[in-house]
Amino acid sequence: MAVGIVREYDALVVGAGPAGACAARRLALDGARVLMAERKPRVGMPVQCAEYVPMFITYYVPLEAGHIAQRVDEMETFLPTGEVVRNRFPGYVLHRSLFDKSLVASALKAGAELLLGARVTGLSDRGVVIESRGPGGRERFEVAAKVVIGADGPISTVGKAVGRENTEFVAGAQCEVLLDRPLEATRVYFDPEYFGGYGWVFPKGDTANVGVGVQLTGVPGPGNSLLEAREVLEGFLDKLKVGRGRVLGYTGGLIPVGGPLAATSGRVLLAGDAAGHTHPLTGAGILHAVIGGEAAGRAAARAIRDDDMEALQAYDDEWRSIFGRSLERAAERRALLLSNWCCDRAALSQLIRRTWIAFRSPADRPLMDVPRRSPQWGREAWR
């Protein structure tokens, strides 16, 4: 298929999840012509996320009441020995699809453009090559852009094109289950069977997200590894005594857990899962995506405005100063976890106590403090 007409923008954002939407919004607010290219036909669907966010995400982005399925104040950690530990972990379980749509809507209101069903096939000298379905069928065209932001998920086409790829993954499988009674806390289950990961139950009022994340051997991809994770999930449902007649639907996906990548390469920035900005132990990534997307958009806007691509390096400096060390420490603890994982329940419980977030001082405290010391962050800056 020949490459058609060239479309020109100041910036191209690949992916319309939280990282991409926040980047596009910031670019548009700062006067850039920006296009978001999303390969899926619908924003926010399907949901491939456990949907939990810490309460202090509201320091960075406003949450509407309709985005919140349930507020939770505690996390219960079920150790392999059967011991249950309760800790205060205030947060929200979201309606993730509504949250994503709201972020994209904010970007569009700011002046960004959105192209759905757009698959990036590679980078070109001037920007990227995109395939999409138009009125006349499939079309292939080039988007010329001064800056490209890859926010296109754990297996990033943009990241691969610049040699920045995630290499270590957990395969996650999840279902939404109708509850017999409401739950007040998130629940996390550790078991020798869930190698390098855990099971979870995150309540959403009358339902809950029930899932498992497991580090699997072999080449990561959306095929066999997700099927294996689905089998582990079925066993987890059996342990919880969840009847299959109460399952409302299944989903799954890959979670990068190898730690953060160098997220700047020439005129290309990576954000969110594409940059490895997920917590290597918990798999959480929504908050990092919001922060990283905003920072990427700000650095890109400055580089475009000043015609100085060296200004893009400020992005790497900013995200590293906010959550880089937190993710690096978590990656170190993950390495300890994997190298000592065992089937002995008592020994594994002790290992979990050495590595899991419930048993350590909050490593993400800097994320809570940033809005207080940096006026460009926080709800006041979300205009």
Protein Blocks (a to p, Z undefined) as FASTA:
>chain_A
ZZddddddfbdcedjbfklmmmmmmmmmnopacddddfbfbehiacddehiacfklmmmo
ccdfklpmbdcfbdcdddfkopacddddddddddfklmmmmmmmmmmmnopacdehiacf
bdcfklccdddddfkocaddddddfbdcdfebjbdfklmmnopacfbdcdddddddddfb
dcfbdcddddfklghiacddddehjaccdddddddedjddfklmmmmmmmmmmmmmmmno
pafklpgbdcdddddfebpadfbehjaccehjlnopacfklopaklmmmmmmmmmmmmmm
mmmmnopaklmmmmmmmmmmmmmmmmmmmmmmmmmmmmmgcfblklmmmmmmmmmmklcc
cfklmmmmmmmmmmkgcjklmZZ
